[in-house]
Amino acid sequence: MLNFPVPYPEELLYSTIARSGVRQGLISPKQLLDEVFESRNVMATIDLPSNIEKVARWLPSTLTPEALIYSHTLFPLYAPFVPEDRRRQCMQWLIGSQGASQLALGVAASRVKTPRFVRYCPGCLIEQRNQYGEYFWLREWQVEGIDTCPKHGVLINTRIARPLIERHHFIAASPKHCSLTKQRAGSQASLWVNHQVRQLLQSPAQTSPSFEQWSMYYRNLASKLNLTYRKTQINHQAVKDKVLQTWPVKWLSRHQLLPQDSSTSESDWLRCIFRKHRKSFNYLEHIVVHQALLGNNWQITEVIKEASKYPTSTNKQQPVQVKTPIHINLTLDQEDWLNLLASHPPKQARQISKALYARLYRKHRDWLLDTNYQHAAPKEKSTNMRVDWDKRDREYLHALRQLIVFLQSNSQGPRRSKAYFFNLLENASTVQKNIHRMPLSNSFLAAHVESVAQYQIRRLQNAHKDLLTLFDMPPRWRLLRNATLSDERLTEQARIFLDTLMGTLHEVQRFRRR
């Protein structure tokens, strides 16, 4: 594609693609998709677009797919707060044709929702026009939590809804959508967020801290700030008070971040972030906590570096195994106790010979406790009765429904097996192990899991759509090749579908000849 524009600093890749359509004089969204992606199935995504490798081929070699992801999408906002393997996987999805990054990064299920409309800053647009001669969409304008441009004032909503109503239409910034209205002064809360978000957006690609490291970081942060009691217990009420003293209640409510009223609520996000991390937390949640606890003397990039310094289970030193010292000269009581432990656990042995236990406790206490510890039976894993499985079932059912809606809009991707759905959910292993406790989610999965035959049919349908741009009647072998299938691998249902499709194409062709 000739004359494809190079992205401006901090420009969304979505905006660059839209500008390329303007430069080419392309009126039809389908024409733009054909020119840029050579496919009409690509969705116009503002924040986390896929098929980036197809865009990179039109740009200078220095603008690699990874460079485009970190410099011209909103991926850097989420990358530091998901595990490293998920960060890498999402990057591969963005580079290729997969569309599951929104779900894997927790964007779709997050309490922090994306802005309802595409936004802009009139003052910045004037500067763009004077410097570059055209408008373009900046990244930070589309970030939830940022309502203000630090230089010019409050951001203005366009009439372009998010998610986009026309899913394949790349809309360029222009006077048609962006009237240069007067701006009022913005809020201090938005400026705080803007300062930290800019650091995230300008950060290079780096290894993400694990959930384990984030857990240790927050535990130590509370300890350093004297927000604990009994040495290890987090003073959640004190944390909540600091958040409410720092951030306006109206602002917290607007962004779904107002702490819950009940101090005993176990599901409150503010309590959960100081506990063991089992899921990723949104960038805005991290910013709210640190601004409340540290004031203006902190940088989110330094926080990420600090969290990365904590050890993980893979690099921790192995604990030293303490063995009971061998006593050459044992008393008769000690020998009797060892003989008793040979056939009974310590608790049962104590009940059998209470007098013997009492004597040993008085005279050889340390030896007794060490010996009992070595002979203690392993504790059975108890069922956590505090888990409300009905509630959790409804929560995962809601997440699965959102996932299905998202997947229905994208016909590409691997087979949608049970394992595929599990991997796209938060706490995948927990869901998989306890799916039998969640009948609603289990039934929903069973109804929407894709069989091998259904997967083959979907691939044939995609191949047929792609080939219609080249052939009025695509040959059978072409359909199979494009779908990466063969007659030997076809299931019976897929073969029937293919035969029916070819028969229909023949009928259509015969009708046209009349």
Summary of the structure (lengths in Angstrom):
residues: 514
radius of gyration: 29.9
end to end distance: 39.7
largest distance: 109.1
contacts: 1434
relative contact order: 0.08
helix: 52%
strand: 4%
